[in-house]
Amino acid sequence: MSPLVDFEEWEAEQLRDPAFVAALAERESACQVTRLRILHGLTQAQLAELTGTKQSSIARLERGTPPPNLSFLRKVAAALRARRGQTLTHRNAHLGAVRNTGSGRTGA
């Protein structure tokens, strides 16, 4: 049996791996939708009703497979009363992400 590893140590090691960082970036919108849905006390079915879709579509969105289209994500964001941001990730994820804050400035 392998020894236990501290989560923070494991996470720091994983964040040095470009493939892990890329996979994490791809799942970001799914994680945010799930988090906001739960914070609003909504079930997937309730969120689906608010967005005019099926519960299975919300489940797929929260799994992150396939990546959601922008118009669907906008509907979900509106239903969750969330501000829409935009994250652009370079194909070489180890170069980091650029966030558009809407102020015309960008930062990591």
C-alpha positions in Angstrom: 0.0 0.0 0.0 1.4 3.4 -0.9 1.7 6.1 1.7 -0.9 8.9 2.0 -0.1 12.1 0.1 -1.1 15.5 1.3 -3.7 17.0 -1.1 -1.9 20.3 -1.5 1.3 18.6 -2.4 -0.5 16.4 -4.9 -2.3 19.4 -6.4 1.0 21.4 -6.7 2.6 18.5 -8.5 -0.4 18.1 -10.9 -0.4 21.8 -11.7 3.1 21.5 -13.1 1.8 19.0 -15.6 0.6 20.8 -18.8 -1.8 18.0 -19.7 -3.5 18.3 -16.2 -3.8 22.0 -16.5 -5.3 21.7 -20.0 -7.9 19.1 -18.7 -8.7 21.4 -15.7 -9.3 24.4 -18.0 -11.6 22.3 -20.3 -13.8 21.5 -17.3 -13.9 25.0 -15.8 -17.4 26.0 -17.1 -18.8 22.6 -16.1 -17.6 23.0 -12.5 -18.8 26.6 -12.3 -22.3 25.7 -13.5 -22.5 22.8 -11.0 -21.3 25.1 -8.2 -23.7 27.9 -9.0 -26.6 25.5 -9.4 -26.0 24.0 -6.0 -25.5 27.5 -4.4 -28.9 28.4 -5.8 -30.4 25.3 -4.3 -31.6 24.0 -7.7 -31.7 20.5 -9.0 -30.6 19.7 -12.5 -34.3 19.3 -13.4 -35.2 22.7 -12.0 -32.3 24.4 -13.9 -33.4 22.6 -17.1 -36.9 24.0 -16.7 -35.5 27.5 -16.2 -33.4 27.2 -19.4 -36.1 25.4 -21.5 -34.1 22.2 -21.9 -34.0 18.7 -20.5 -32.4 17.5 -17.3 -30.1 15.2 -19.4 -28.7 18.3 -21.1 -27.8 19.9 -17.8 -26.2 16.6 -16.7 -24.1 16.6 -19.9 -23.1 20.2 -19.3 -22.0 19.5 -15.8 -20.0 16.5 -17.0 -18.3 18.7 -19.5 -18.8 16.2 -22.4 -19.1 17.4 -25.0 -18.1 21.0 -24.4 -21.2 23.2 -24.4 -22.0 25.6 -27.1 -21.9 29.3 -26.2 -25.6 30.0 -26.7 -26.6 27.2 -24.3 -24.0 28.4 -21.8 -25.5 31.9 -22.0 -29.0 30.5 -21.3 -27.7 28.6 -18.3 -25.7 31.7 -17.0 -28.9 33.8 -17.3 -30.9 31.3 -15.4 -28.3 31.2 -12.6 -28.0 35.0 -12.6 -24.3 34.7 -13.3 -22.1 37.1 -15.1 -20.7 35.7 -18.3 -16.9 35.9 -18.6 -14.7 34.6 -21.2 -11.6 32.4 -20.7 -9.4 31.8 -23.7 -6.9 29.1 -23.3 -3.9 28.7 -25.6 -3.6 25.3 -27.3 -0.4 24.9 -25.3 -2.0 25.1 -21.9 1.3 25.4 -20.0 1.3 29.0 -21.3 -1.7 29.8 -19.1 -5.1 31.4 -19.6 -6.0 34.9 -20.6 -9.1 36.2 -18.9 -11.2 38.9 -20.5 -12.5 41.1 -17.7 -14.6 43.3 -19.9 -12.5 46.3 -19.0 -10.3 46.0 -22.0 -7.4 44.8 -19.9 -6.2 41.2 -19.8 -4.4 39.4 -17.1 -3.6 35.8 -16.0 
